[in-house]
Amino acid sequence: MASSVTDLLASSVTDLLIGKLATILENEGTAIAGVRDEVDKVKEELQSMKAFLVDAEANTAKTEGEKLWVARIRDLAYDVEDIIDEFMYHMYEKQSAGRLSRGLHKTIRAPSNLWFRHNIAKKLQKITEIIKAIPVRNQRYGVGLVGGATTSEDTHKLVQNQAESSIYIREDQLVGIEGKKEILMGWLMDDDQHQTVVSVVGMGGSGKTTLVAKTFNNERVKRHFDCYAWITVSQTYDVVDLFRSLIRELYKSMKEEYSANLNAMNRKDLLELLINYLESKRYLVVLDDVWDIKVWSEIHVSLQDRQLGSRIIVTTRKEDVASHSFGVKSHVHTIQPLLKNDAWELFCKKAFSSNVHKTCPPDFVSLACQLVEKCKGLPLAIVALGGLMSSKKSLDQWQQVYNSLNWHLDKNPLLDPMKNILLLSFNDLPSQLRHCFLYCSLFPEDFVIKRKRLIRLWIAEGFVENVKGITPEEVADGYLWELCFRSMLQVVERNETGRPGKVKMHDLMRELGLSTAEKEKFGHVYDGRQVMEEISTRRLSIHKMEGEIKSWPGMSKIRSLLVFATDMSSSSFSNALVSQFKLLRTLDLEEVQIDKLPDAVVYLFNLRYLNLLGTLIEELPESIGRLRNLQFLELRRTKIEALPQGIAKLLNLRYLTMYSDTGDRTEFKFASGTRAPSNICQLQKLQCLSMIESEGNTIRLIGNMTQLRSIGISNVKERDEIDLWVSIKKMTLLQTLVLMASNAEEILPVKAQFSSLPHLKRLELFGRLQNVIPWFSSLHSLTYLYLHWSRLEDDVLPQIEALPNLTRLYLCNAYVGEELCFRRGFVKLERLQLFNFASVKKITIEKGVMPNLQDLWVELFMELKTMPLGLEYLSNLQSMALAFVPVEVIKPIRKGGADRSKVQHIPKILHVFEQSSKRVHENLA
């Protein structure tokens, strides 16, 4: 299995490099004069390599010679990347030093560069010779990937055997299953006579098959159906074989003999036999381990709906399979992690199986709890880890396993069943997603990763393929969706469009990813404890740091540096250190407490991504314009108040975010923008600019940036109205618009008539509005609306209630009337926050309004006389908070209160108030 992963990674590395060389040949023709032929030859050899590696993926390398061959290809691909980047760096250095008069081509032809070009050409020629020699050497020593190799089908068979074994697990070995089993049984045996599909979805090892097996084997369930069958589909299936398995299992359940010439029947005959056999029967069919919805389109014709109450259960680790429209009634059951008590019980049953009552000795409790916590409620992991620990009898042995869990996951055969199941998901990934997944393992354990940060890093790294007509961000967004659908990343929070907004990795999935990343030189995590003599990886993630970062050999090979040691100071991150990373593509220093950007950063010509969010940096150097390849610059919550003139030289910049906020919404100005030079409008690739402070003719000039999809402007004045809306009208791709008035009394100049924002999804207006804006009701794509300090005298709700896609609504001091009444509409609204309404005495929600509301927050309503009326109609409400409201609002909804019945369906009710100058959160649920 490990060598199969090696093949996959080597193939992906080669893929990325072929793409990079193609781009260089296409776009850097002048810069690579003198070495173009060598670059082209290397590219051709890499394409041949890629073909061999595709075969290697299908035939898992078994011998040491084969493993060495695949690893050598990966290393050669890295060597080529180093040579090309070194050449480009040299050309950049010459250009930056001012040794040219009319362009880079003059410099390249200068005598001073002849030696360097010749040297690079020789290096590339040598690489080409080495690549060509690999097959010859392999033939000489009998190394190949054809005969005798273990195919990936063996791994599938292993996993399939494990899954089928779960059918026979004894009830006393299971925990936390009863409630889930009852839900499934209810769906299987209800009175509905139409065919129903029940999908059970969860990550590998979450207990899908075990749960379904215990439901399937229940005697009540079996008696309910005339016949039943369990077939395992897996990644590699043959539909004809599935038909044969289905026939055998169905006949067997009826204790009947099937045709002796079953194996000789073709697809048409098998299909006809199945349809005829099931014509008058109520059947139950389990399709276990479905990876592709195509299997349903191929098999469902044999499972026709005769309205006899037949049921089909599908188990899958892919959400898109589970949520598929099967053309019949369907239910989805998402497997949740085991509760802490259940996880503990299951672990003890395995780890202390020889103890009386299978209980944990007091001395072991602390370590056992930590190991169980690592499993994050994943049954397969708990069972595997418990089985491993059952052979360890001393506390020291337990501590050793805990300290070296990464090693045990990689090397210990007792954990192979778990590893095989988890890695099966990785092996199924398309090549472009493998790097994206491994990249996530470089973040700290349990780290919540924001969507935008992640996809921008992927783009900067070159992981995202170019798709005509679609932005790289949209392609990367699709990658993130796919990883979540495959249960390889867990969605922590969704944004207003339903996309994953924040994600994280399961601890053990991360451990396996990290183990693979380090073995394949993809990336390394440094936690301050290891002694690093040399760096041979492409990416370094620093989680903890004792003192300053040391200079290690091999630092020049690093392409990505992520620093999570937020207590690092500027002295630890010196010029001498940064200059070691001369070929860096991404530099992420989010929340790191440095107060000065090292001068050497501006010489990182290869840099695509620079994240300084939350640092203490006060200014950017004028020479920032040297970073000609920079695409993403993140400056939010820094101390930078103005950008230098040099910012306009960053002609490849796509995203520039640079506002700061206090987070205190009791004030009008809780956020502020950043001043920028007027020549910033030269950045014609910029898609996001937020938040730029208006001064002089800024607003008029940004009208030239017609490619913008997101714009935020602060310090807007009433007199800016004409320039503002002339500029906005030119931004035909605009999806996000944020406008902030110069002060609380300034009228925000929002035109009464405007109809040129068809793609607008997010609108935030900070400042006083003279009237309700009529064109709000035309924003049919809008999903997010925030009105802050609008202080409208007329009710805004009638203008926005019919917006068909609005899912998030935030109103802060937006209305000065005495009653807020939600009379109709808001059909997709999921989250509503009402904040700081000084004069409102009554909130009313009519029946049928906001049917999908899940989260309600009401804060700073000091004149409110009663709780919001109509809460009993909000059947999908999951969370409600009442913060800083009069005590008479809270009293009736406490336990035993007069209105308690109207809120008892809400799982989470929070009361927030101040006591002894402290903010107190009281749970009223």
N, C-alpha and C positions, 0 to 999 in steps of 0.2 A: 504493500500500500504506500509506504513512504517513497519508494522509488517511482511509483506512478505519479505521485505529487511532484517529484523532481522533474519528470518528463513534462508535465503540464506547465510548470513554472519556466523551464528552459524554453519551451515552445512560446510561451507568452512573452518572455524577455526578447526572444528573437523577433517575434511579431512587432513589438514596440520599436525595436531598432530599425527594422526594415522600413517602417512608416517614417521614422525620423530621417533616415538616409534619403528616402524619396522626397521628403519635404526640402531637405538641404539641396538636393540636386535640382529641384524645381525653383526654389526661391533664392538660393545663395550662389547662383552661377558664377558671378564675378568674384565673390569672396573665396571660392575654392579653386580658382584658376590654378593650374599646375598640378592639382591632385584629383581632378574630377574623374579621370579614367580609373584611378585606384579605388575611389569611392564607389564607382559604378560596379567594378569587379567584385568588391566585397559584398555589395548589395545582392548581386546575382548568386554568389556562393551561399549567402545567408538564406536566400529563398530556397535553394536546394536543401540546406540544413533543415529548414522549416518542414519540408515535405517528409524528411526522415523522422523528425520529431512527432509529426502527426501519427505516423505508424507506431512510434514508441509509446504514445499515449494509449493506443489500443492494446499493445502488448507490454505489460509491465516488466521493466528491466529486472532481471533476476540475478545475474552474475555481477561480481565486482567490476569486471571489465566493462560491462554495459553501463553500470552506474557511473563509472569514471568517464565514459564517452559522453554521456548526456551532460554531466557536470562541466566537462571541458568545453562543450559547445556554449553553455551558459556563460562561462568565464570569458570565452573569446568574444561573445557578443558585448559583454561589458568592456573588454579591452578596446574594441572598435569604437564604442561610445566615448571612452576616455580620449582616444586619439583625435577623433573628430572635434570633440569639445575643446581639447587643448589647442587644436589648430585655430578654431574660431576665436578662442580666448586671445591667442597671440595676435590675430588680425585686429581684434578689438583694441588691444593694448597699443598697437601701432597707430590706430586711428585716434585714440584718446590722447596719445602723446603729441598729436599735432604734426606728425611727419607726413602729411599729405596736403596737397593743394586743391585738387579737383575731384577727389573721390578715392574710395578704398582701392580701386583697381590700379591707381598710380602707385600706391604703397606696395602692393603685392608684386609689382614688376620691378620694384627698386632692388638693386644688388644686395642690400642688407637683408632682404627676405629670401634670397635664392637658397641659402643654406638651410633655412628653417623649412621651406617648402620641400626641398629635396629630402630632408630628414623624415618629415611626415609621410611622404610618398613611400620611402623605404619601409617605414613601420607598417603601412597598410599592405604593401607587397608581401611582407613577412607573414602578416595575418592570413592573407589569401593562400600563401603556400602551406601554412599550418592546417588551414581548413581542408585543403585538397589532400593533405597527407593523412588525415584522420581515417578515411575509408581503407587506404592502403595498409595502415598500421593495424586496423581492426581485422582485416583479412589475414594479415601475417600471424596474428595471435588468436584467430578464430573467434573474434568478438562480433556478435550480431544480434539483431532483435527479431529473428524469425523462428528458428527451431528451439524448442525447449523452454520458451518463456512462458511465464504464468499470465494468462489473459485476465483482463479486468472482469470477465464474466465469473472467474473464480471468486473474486471479492463479492460480487453481487449474490452469488450462490451462498457464500458464507453468511451474509447479512440476511438473506431470505430464510436460511435455516434457523437463524436466531429468532426472526419474527415468528416463524411457524411454531417454534418451541414455546413461545409465550402463550399459545393456545392451551398448553397443558400445565401452566403454573398453578399450584394449589392456592385455594382461597386464603389460607392462613398465612401465605407469603405476601399478600397484597395489603396495601393500606390506601385510604383516601379515595376509594373507587366506587363505593356504594351509591352516593348521591348522583354521580355522573352516570352510572349504569341505569339508574331509575329514569333519568331524563331520556336516554336513548330508548329504553324499553317503552316509555310513553309514546314516543314518535313511531316506533315499530308496530305497536298494537292498538293505535287509536282507531276510531270508527271510519275514518276516511277511506273510501274504496278506490280512490285514484292511486296510481303508482306514485311513490314518494322516494326521493333520494336524500339520504342523510350523509352529510360530509363531516368527517372528524379530522381536524387539521391541527398541526403542531410541529415543532422542530423535531429532528431526529432524536429518539431516546426519551420523548416526553410521555410515552405510555399509550399512544394511540391504539396500537395493535392489541396490547394487553386489555385495554378497556373494551374494545370491540369484541375481542375473543370471549371475555367473560359474559358479555351481553349475548353474543351469538350462541354460546353453550348453555345458556339458561334454559331449563326444561320448559318453563312457561312460554318462552319465546318459540322454541322448537315446535311445541304443540299447536301454536297459533298458525303455523304455516304448513302447507302440504309438503313442500320440499325445500331444501336449502343447499347452498354451496358456498364454499370459501375458496377464492383463488387469489394467489399473490401475483401481482402484475410486474412490479419493479421497473427499472429504467430500460432494460433490454427485454422486450417482449415480442412474441410472434402471435398475431391475433388468431391464427389457425390453432396454435397450441393452446391458447386461452379457451377457445371453443371446446376443444377436446377435454381440457381440465374441467370445464363447466359441466359438460355432459356426464363425465365420470362421477363428479361430486353430487350432482342432482340425482342420478340413478342410485348411487350409494345411499343417499339419505332416505330413499324410498325402499331400500333393500331390494332393488331390481338389478337385473343383469343388463349391461349395455352391449351393443353390437361388437362382435369379435373383430370385425374389420374396421374399427374406428380409426386406426392409424392410417388406413388407406384412403379414407374419405377426403374429398377436397373441400374447400371453403364453402361452396354452394350447398353441398350435401349436408355438411355439419350445421349450417345455418337453418336449413329446412327442417332437420331433425329437432333442433332446439325449439324453433317456433311451434312446431306441432306438439312437442312434448309439454310445453308450458301453457298451451292454449287455454286449458280449463283449470289451471293450478294457481293457488296463491303461493308465491315463492319469496324467499329471502336470499339475496346474493350479496356477498361481501367482496369488493374489489380492493384488496389490500395493497398499499404502497404504490399509489398512482402518481406518476411524475409528470405526465403530459395529458392534457384534456383530449388529445387525439384518440386515446384509447376508448373514450366514451362514444365518440362519433363512429368508431369501428364496431363496438360491441353492443350498443344500445338497441340496434335493429333486431337483435336476437331476444331482447328483454322487453317485449311489447306490453303496453298497458291495456289489460283486459278488464280493468276496473273491478279487480277481485281483492284489492288491498295489498298488492305486492310491494315489497320494500327492497331498496338497494342501498348498501352502506359503502361509502368510499373513504379510505384513509389516505391522507396525503400530507406532505410537509409544505405544500405550495398553496398559498392563499388564493391565487388566481384559479386554481383547479377547484378548490372548495366552494368558491363564490360563483362558479360558472352557472349560467342559465341552462339547466338540463332539459328544458322543455316540459318539465312536469313539476309538481309541487316539491319543494326542497327545504331542508333545514341545515344549518351549519353549527357544529359544536366545536368551539376553539378550546383546545386543551390548555388549562392554566397550570402553572407550577404547583407542586404540592405545598400545602400549608406547612408552617414551621413544625408543628406538632407531628403531623403525618410524616414529614421528611425525617424527623428525629426517630420516630418509631421504626421506619423502614431501615434506616441506617443501623440502628441497634440490632434489629433482627439479623442483619448480615454480619456486622462486625463482631457481635458478641453472641453468636449462635450457640456457642458451647456453654455460655453462662446460664445460671439459674434465672428463669424468667426473661432471659435475653436482655438484661439491663446493663447499663454502662457503669463501670467502677468510678467512684468519685474522683480519683486522681486523673482519669482520662476525660472527664466531662469538658473541660475547657478546650482541649485540642480537638476532641470529637465535634464540638459545636462549630469550631472554625472550619473543619473539613466539610461538615454538612452545609455550612454557609457557602463554601466554594461551589457546591453543586447547584445552588439557586433553584431548588425544588425540582430538578430534572431526575426522574426516577431511575433511568438507566445509569446515570452518573453515580447516584446514591448507592445503587446495588453494586456497581463495579468497584467503587471506592471502598464500600463496606466489606466486600469480599477480599480485597487486597489487605485491608487492615486486620481482618480476622486472623491472618498469619503472623501479625506483629504482636508480640506479647509484652514488650517493655515500653515504657514511656519514651525512652530515648529513640527507639525504632519509629515510634509514631511521629516524633518531632522531626526525624530525618526525612520521612516521607513528605511531611508537610512542607519542609524547607526546599525539597527537590521535586515538587509535584510535576513541574514542567518536564523534567527528565523521565519520571515514571510514565507520564503520558506517552512519551516518545519511545521508551525502551521496554517497559514492563509488559510481558505478555498477558498478565492478568487483566490489564486494562484494554487489550486489543479489541474485545467486542464493542466496547463503547467508542473507541477511536475509529473503528471501521465504520460504524453507523454515522458518526459525526462527519468523517472525512468524505463519505459518500456524497453528501451535499456539496462539498467543495469540488469534488471531481466532476460533478454534473454541471458546474458553472461554465458558461461560455468564456472563451479565453480573455475577453476584455474585462470581465468581472472579477477574475482571480486576483489581479493586483489590487483592485478596489477593495476587495474583502480583506486581504492581508494588511492593507494600509490601516484599516480600522483597528487591527490588533496592536498598533503602535501607540494608541491612546491608553491612558491608565485604566486599571481595572475599575469597573462600574462607572466609568466616565460617561456622562451624557453628552453626545456629540450633536452639535447643531447642523442642520441640513446644509445651509449655505456655506459654512466653513468647510465641510467635508467635500462637497462637490467642487468647490473652487480649488481645493488642494488636488483633487483628482485631475482636474483640467490642467493645472499648472504642471503636474507631473507627467502629462502626456498620455494618461490612461484612456482618455475619452476620444473615441473615433470621430472623424469628420463625417457628418451626414448632410447632404445637400438640402437646403431649405429649412434646416433646424439649427438652432443655436447650440453650442457646446453645453450650455447650462441645461437646456431641455433634454439633451441626450444623457447627461450625467444624472439628471433627475430620474430618468427612466431606469438607470442602473440601480439607483437607491431603492426605487419601487421594487425592482426585481429581487434585490437582496432581502428586502422585507417580506415580499411574497413567498420567498423560499424559506422563510423562518431562520435566516442566517443572521439577521439583525432584528432586534426587538424595537418596535415603535413605542417611544415613551410619550410622545405628544404629537398630535396632528395640527397642521395650521388651518387657516380659514378655508382653504380649497380642498381639504381632506388629505393633502399630501403629508408624508412623514415630516414633521418639523424638527423633532429630536429623536435620536436613536441611541441604542447601546448594544454591546455584545454580551452574550451569556459568558460567564467567567470561563467555563471549560472550552467553549468554542474559541474564545480569545486565546487561551493557553495553547490550543492546538494550532491556531493561526500563527501565533508568535513563534512556536517551535518550528513551524514550516518556514516562516519568514527568516529566522536566524540561520537555519540550515542552508537555505538557498541564497544567502547573502542579500536578501531583499531588504531587510531592516533589522535593527538591533535596539533593544531597550536598555538604557543605562540607569541603574538605580543608586549609584554612588558607592556600591559595595564591591563591584567587580574590579579586578585589576586588568586593564586593557593594554596589552602590549602593542597591538596593531589593529587598525580598523580595516576590515575587508568587506564591509557592507555598504549599500548605496544610501541607506537612510538611517539616521540616528535620532532616537527619541530619548530625551533626558528627563527622567521622572524625579530624581533627587540628586542633590549636588552638595558635596562637602567642600567648601572653599571654591576656588576658581576652576574652570574647566581646563584640564591639562591638554597639552598638545600631543596627540598620538600619531605615529606613522600611519599613513593611509588616509588622513583626513581629506586630502585633495580629491578622493574618490566619492566623498559624500555629496549627494544631490539634494537631500532633504534634511533639514534640521528642525525638529519640534522640541520646544522646551516647555516642560510642565512644572519645573522647579521654580515656582513663582517668587520665591524669596531670593532668587539670584540678583546680585547687584551689578551695577555698571562695571565695577572693577573686575568682576568675574568674567565679563563678556568684553574682552579687550580687542583693540585693533589687531594685535599680533595673532590672536585666536581667529578672528573673522577672516583674515587674509589667508588662513590655511584652507578655508572652504571656497576656493576660487571658482569652482564650477557649480555652486549651489543653485538649485532651481526654486526651492521653497524655504522660507525662513519664517517660522511661526513662534512669536514671542508673546502670545496673548497672556495678559495679566502679570508678566514678569516685571519686577520692580526696578527696571533700569531707567535712569533719568537722562541718558544721552545715547543717541544712535552712533555707534562706532563709525568713524570716517571711512573705514575700509569697506563698509557695506555698499557704498556707491560704486565700488569697483567690481561687484559681483554681476558681471554683464549678463550672465545666464539666468539671473533671478526673474522668476515669473510671478512670485507670490510673496508679499511682505505683510505680515500681520503684527501690528503694534497695539492692538486693542488693550486698553486698561493699563498701559505702561505710563511712566511718569515723564516721558519725553516732551520737551517744551517746544522744540522746533526741528524742522527738517533742513538739511544743508542745501544750499543753492545748487550744489553738484548732484542732487538727486536725479537730475535729468540724464545722467550717464546710464541709468538703468533702462536702456532702450527696449528691453524685452519684457519689462514689467507689465503684467496684466491685472493684478489684484493688489490694491493698496488699502489696508484697513487701519483707520486712525481714530475710530470711535473711542470716547472716554480717555483720551490722552489730554495733555495740557497744551496742545498745539492750537493756537488761535488764528494763525495765518499761514498760508502756503507760500513757498518761494516762487519766483518767476520760473525757475527751472522745471517746475511741475509740468509745464506745457510741452516739454521735450519728450515726455513719456507717451509717444505716439501709439504704442500698442496697449495702453491702459484701457481696461474694460470696466473695472469697478473701482470707485473711489467713495468710501464712506468715512465721514469725519465729523460727526456731531458728538456733543457731550450732554449728559442729563443728570439731574439731581435725584430723579425718581419721586420727588415730592409733589404730588398732584394737587395739594392744597394751594399751591401757588400757580400763577399764570405761566410764568416762564420757568418750566422745569427742564427745558432743553434749549440748547443754543447751537448755531451753526458755526462754520469756519470761513474766514475771509480767504478769497482766492484771487489771483491776478486775472486781469481781463482776458489775457491770452489763453486762458484755460479752454476757451471755446474752440481751440485748434485740435482738441482731442476728439477726433471724429470716430474713434472706435469705442468711446465711452458709452456704456449702456446704463450705468447707475451712477448718479451724482447726488449724494445726500450727506450732510445738509450744507449747502453753500449759503453764506450770508450775503444778502443783497446790499450793494453799495455802488454808487455811481451808475454806470450803464450795464451793470451785471445782468439784470433781467432781460434786457434787450438782446445782449450778445449771446446768451445761452439759447436763444431761438435758433442759432445756427447749428445746434447739436441735435439735429432731427432724428438721430438714431437712438436717442435716449428712451429707455423703457421705464426708468424710475428716476424721479427728480424730487428733491426736497430743497425748499428755499426758506430761509429765515429772514427776519428784519424787513418783512414786506410792509409797504405803506399804501395808504388809500390812493395816493397819486400814481402808483405803479400800475393801475388797472389796465390801461391800454397796452403798454409794453408786455405786461404779464400774459394777457390772453392772446395777443398776437404770437408770442413765443410758444405758448402751450398748443395753439392750433397747429403749429408746424410739426409737433411731436406726435405723429400719427401712430406710433407704436406704443405710446405711453400706457403703462399698466399700473403704476403707482405714482400718486401725486400727494406731496406733503407741503402745506403752506403755513407759515407761522408769522403772525403780525409782529410789529416792532415792540408793541407794549399792549397792556390789557385794555387800554381805551381806544387804540387805533382800530378803525374799521377795516376788516379784512376785505380787500377788493375782489369779491366773487361776483362775476357778471350774472345778471338776472336771466339772460338768454344765452345759452351756449349748447352746441350739439355735436361737438367733434371729439368725444372721448369714448368711442365704441368699445375699446379694449380695456378700459379702466377697471381694475379689480380691487384696488385699495385706495381709499381717499381719507386723508387726515387734515383737518382744518383747525388751526390753533389761533383763536382770535374772535373778536366780536363780529357778528353778522347782523347786517341791518334788517334783513328780511329772510324768511324761509326761501331757499333756492328752488325755483320750480323745476329746473332740469335734473335735480336729484332723482326724480322718478323715472328718468330715461336711462339711468345707468344700469342696464340689464346684466352686465358682466360683473357688477360690484359684489365682492364677497366680504369686504371689511370696511367699516365706516367708523371714524372717530371724530367727534365734534367736541372741542375743548374750549371752554370759556366763551361759547357763542352768545350766551345770554339773550336768546331769542324771546320775544314777547308772544309770538304765535307758535302754536304746537307744530313741531317738525314731523311728528310720527305719521300723519296722513300722507306726507310726501314720500316716505320711504317704506311704508308697510307692504307695498306691492312688489318691491324689488325681488325678483325671482331667485337670485342666487346668494343673497345676503346671509352669511353664517355668523358673523361677529359684529356686534354693535356696542360701541363704547361712547357714553354721553357723560361729559363732565362739565358741570355748571353751564349746561347748554340751554336752559329754559328757566324763565323767571316766573312762570305761572304757578298756581297752587295745586293743580292736579295733572298727573300723567295717566293717560288712559290708552291702553293698547286694545283697540276696538276690533281690528281684523288683520289678517295677513301674517307677515313674517314667517312664511311657511318653512323656510330652511334654517331659520335662526337657531344656532346651537349655544351661543354664549352671549349673555347680556350683562353689561356692567353699567350701573348708574351711580354717579359719584358727585358729591358736593352740590346738591340742589337745596339752596338755603330756604326757599319759600314753599316747596312742595309739601302738602299735608296728606295727600292721598295718592296711592298707586293702584290702578285697577287693570286687571287682565281678564278680558272677556273669554268665554268658553270658545274653544276652537282656534284661538290665537296662539302662535308660537308652539305648534304641536311637537316640534323636535328640540325644544330648549333643554339643554343638559346642565348648564352652569349659569347661576344667577348671583350677582354680587351687588348689594345695595349698601352704600357707605356715605356717611356725613349727610343724613337727612334729619336735621335737628328739629324740624317742625312736623315730622311725620306723626300722625295720630294713631295709626293702626298698621298692623302688618299688611303687606301687599295683598289685595283682594283677588281671588281667583287662582291662588296657588294650587288648589285641589284639582284644577283642570290640566296642570302641567304634568302629565303622567310619565314623561321621560326624564324629568328633572333628577339629576344625580347629585347635585351639590348646590347649596344655597348658603350665602354668607350675609349676615346683617351686622354692619360695623358702624359703631358710633351713631346709634339711633336711640331715641328715648326709651326708657325702661318699660313704658306701657306698651310698646310694640313687641317686646320680647316676652313679657309675662304670659300672655294667652297661649303661646306656642310651646311653653315648657311642658314637661310631663305632667298630666293632670290638668293642664290649662284648658280654657273653653274652646280654643281653636286648634288644639293638638291634633285632632283627627284630620284637619286639612293639610297637615304637613308630614304626617307619619309615613307617607310613601317615599319621602326623600331620604336616601341613604346617608347623606352627610349634611348636617346643618351646623353652621359655625356662627358663634356670637363673638364679636371682637369689641373690646372696650378698654378703657384706660383705668389702671388702678395703681396708686402710688407711683405715678409718673412712668408706669410701664405698660406696654401693650399686651393685653391678655387675650388668649384664644380659648373660648369655652365651647366644648362639643355639646350640642343640644339634641343630636340624633338619638 
